[in-house]
Amino acid sequence: MTEEVEQIIPDSELRGVAGRLPAAIRPFWLLGRFDRPIGSWLLFWPGAWAIALAGKAFERWDLILWFAFGSIVMRGAGCVYNDIVDRDLDRKVARTAARPLASGRVTLKAAWIWLLLLCLFGLVVLLQLNLAAAITALASLGAVAAYPFMKRITWWPQAWLGIVFSWAALVGWPAVTGGFGPALWLLYGGSIFWVIGYDTIYALQDIEDDALAGVKSSARALGARARLGIGICYGVALCLWCAAFWQIRPQLLGLIALFPLALHFGWQLSGLDRHDPADALRRFRSNRFAGLLMFLACLVVGATA
């Protein structure tokens, strides 16, 4: 039964590396969601944006690589922690019932050990940062620890996820400048609304199961107005990013750099079918490309300021 569920539920894919791993290792790979790198991409991009917008992308390419590694291991750690907290809820949702903890393929003790090992890898990245960036990175732990509980107490856990998944921007900027600035806060704010938008698309997959399990989400809160709500979030994100760019380069040419990203957001919204989980997953995953478009825009503005 487990193999059948894994084939039909996109949350547990056995293609590529995961399908070739030894049976004893595979559940831990899946527990960290390393079979689905989209989450690592989404965690990575805000940090890369901050470095690029600060004008240090070429000078500190090594730091961007460290951020990439850190995004992989810390996103994996976050997923393990999330599954530890949500293991009972996951059993009630079709898409997540096959997860290693929910299905019993990994014990709770083993999951905690795996989480600790991933955090130790993350410590290596922390040691590459200056003091301001390192303290900011450590400050994220409270928000990360609280996130799995948000779906139980608020209809907008996506907003809390936005705070968490955009945090790399708050680390990347001081890592290359030594401090903070107005452009950073605007960049961070825009990223939060971007996350709310794309994670609402993601949550469209689970509306029925979430209702049965009593799990709250922005997709359930918005209902038939989901596309409008997502569009507003993307629109606010673009406005805040325009303001951030204006702080760095107060010229219309700098704002034009965001035009390709605006077109991509338009594509995400124009054909979104909230009743089709496969379509929702496809459009959610396209945000790794949205992140790249934003990085290129930040690169242009930061390098020419």
N, C-alpha and C positions, 0 to 999 in steps of 0.2 A: 504493500500500500504506500509506503514511504517513497519508493522509487517513482510510483505513478504521480504522487503529489508534486515531487520535485520537477517532473517533466512539464506539468501544466501550470505551475505557479512561478512567475518570473522572479520572485524573491529568493529562490534557491536554485541557481543554475549550475549544471554540472558540465558545462562546455569548457573548452580550453584547458588551462592549467588545472582547474579544480577536478576535471574528469580524469586527469592523469596522475593525480596524487595518490599515495597509498591510503588505504581505507582508514587507517588509524589517525592519519593527519588531516584528512579531508574535512571532518566536522569542525576542526578548529579554524581552518581556512574559511569555511562558510560562516562560522560564528563571527569572524572579523569582517565579513562581507568583502573579502578580497576578490571574490568572483564577480563583484559588481563595483568597478572602480569609479563609477559616476559620483558617489559620495565623496571620495577623496579629491576628485577634480573640483567639486563644488566648495569643499573646505579650503582648498588651495588657492583658488582664484583671488579672493579678496586680499590676501597677503601679497600676492604678486602684483595686483593692481596698485597697492599702496607704495610698493617699492618703485614701480614704474612711474607713477604719478609724481613721486618725489624726485624723479630725474636720475635715479640710481640703478636702473635696470641693467645697463651694460657694465657699470663699474662693480656692481654687487651681484653678478650672475651666480656666484657661488652660494649666496644667501637664498636666492630663488630656488636653487636645487635643494638646499637644506629644508626650505619650506615645503617643497614637494615631498621629500621623505617624511617630514614630520606630519604632513597631512595624511599620508598613507597609514602610518602607525597609530596616530592619535584618533583618526576616524575609526580605525579598527578597534581601538580601546573603547571608544565611545559606543560602538555597536555592541561589544561584549557586555559593557555595563548596562546598556539599554535592555538587552535580552535577559540579563539577570533580574532586573526590576520587573520586566514585562512578561516573564515566562508564562504566567498563568493567563494573562490576556491573550498572548500569542496563540495559545491553544484554541481560542475561540474564534480566530479569524482565519479564513481559508488560505489567504496568501502567506500567512506567517506560521501556520501550524507545523510546517516541516522544518522550521529552524532547529538547529542542533539541541538547544536547551529545551525548547518546547516539546520536541519529539523524544527527548530522553537519550539522544546519542552522545551528549556531553553532560557530565555531572556538574552540579553547582560548584563543588570544590575545584574541579579542573578548570572551570570557567574563570574563577577568581585568580587562579595561578596564571592563566593565560593573560588575563587583564593586567596583572602585575608585570609580566614580562614585556608586554607592549608599552607600558608606561616607562619602563627602564630604557627602552629604545627611544622614547620621546625625550627622556632626560638628556640624551646625547645631543639632540637638536637644541635644547634649552641652553646648553653650555656654549653654543655658538653665538649667543645673543649678548648684547650689552645689558647693563643693569636695568635700564628703563624698560626695555623690551622683555626681559626675562620676568620682571615683576608683573608686567601686564599679562604675560602669558599665564603665569601662575594664578592670577586673579580670575581667569576664566573657569577654573575648576569648580567653583561654586555654582556657576550658571550651568555648566555641563552636568553636574550631579543632580540638579533640580529638574532638568528637562524631562526625563521620563515620567515625572509625576504631573506635568502640566496638562496632559490629555485627560487627567482625572478631575481637574479643578477648573479648567477654563475651556471655552469654545475656540480659543485661539492659541493653541500650543505652537502653531506655526510662527507666531510672533516671537515666542521665546527661542525657537529654533533659529530664527533670524539673528537674534542677539548672539547666539552661540556660533553659528556657522559663518558669521561675518567677523568674528573676533580677530582672525588673522590679520585683518587690516590694521587693527589697533596695535598689533605686534610689529608688523612690517614697517610702518612709518617711523616709529622711534628707533627701530633697529638700524635705520640708515640715516636718520636726522638727529637722533638723540633726544627728541621731544615730540610734542603734539602741535597741531595747528588746525585752523578752521576748515581747510580743505579735507583733512582727514575725517573730521566729524561728519561732514557732508557726504563723503565717500562711504563711510560706515553706515550712516542713516539710509542712504540709497540701497546699500547691500541688504539691509534688513528687509526692506520692502520687496526687493528682488526675491529673497528667500521665501517670504510669505507667499508671493505669487507662485513660484514654481512648486513649493511644497503643497499648496492648495491643489495644484494640478495632480501631484502625486497622490494626495488623499482622496481624489475622486475614485480611485480604484477600490477603496474600502468602505464606501458610504454605507452599504447595506450591512456588512459584517460589523462595522463600528457601531451602528445603531443597535444591533442585537447584543453586542458586548458592553454597551454603555460607554464607548470611547468617544470623546468630544473631538471635533476638528473644524477648521475653517470651512472645509468643503460641505460639511453637514450644516453649519451655521448659515452659509450663503445659499445652499440649495440651488434653485433654478437661476439664481443671480450669480452663480460662480464665475461665469465668464466676465461679467461686469466687474466683480470684485477683484479678479486677477488683473484685469485691464487697469483698474485704478491703482493697484499696487505697482504694476510695471510703470505706469505714468508718473507716479510719485518718485519712483526710483530714478527715472530719467531726469526729472526736474532737479532732484538733489545732486545727481552727478553733473548736470550742466552747471549748477552753482559751484560744485567742487572744482570743475575745470576752469571756471571763470576766476576763481581764487588764484589759480596757477598761471593762467594765460587769459587775460580779459579781452579776448578777441573772438569774433564770430567764427573764425576759422577753426578755433579749438572745439567749439560746440558741434561743428559739422562732423567731427570724428565719431560722434555718437550715432550718426544717422544709420549706418549699417546695423547697429544693435537695435535701434528702434524698428527697423524693417523686420528683423528676426522676431522681435516680440509680437509684431503684427501677425506674422505667420503663425506663431504659437496659438494666438487667440482666434484667428479667422476660421480655422477648421476644427477647433477643439470640440470633441464630442464627449460630454460629461457622462454619457451612458456607456461608453466604450473603454474598458480598462486598458486594453492594449494601446489605444490611441493616446490615452492619458500618460501611460508609461513612456511612449515614444516622444511625446512633446516634453515631458519632464526631462528625459535624458538629453534632449537637444540643448539644455542649458549649459552643458560643458562647452558647446560651441558659442553660446552667448557669452560665457566667461572669457573665451578667447577673444571675441570681438571687443569686449570691454578692455581687456588687457592691451590690445593693439591701440585702442583709443587713448588709454593712459600713457602708453609708450610714446605716442606721437606728441601729446600735450606736454608730458614731463621732459622729453628730450629736446623740445623746441622752445621751452619757456625761457 
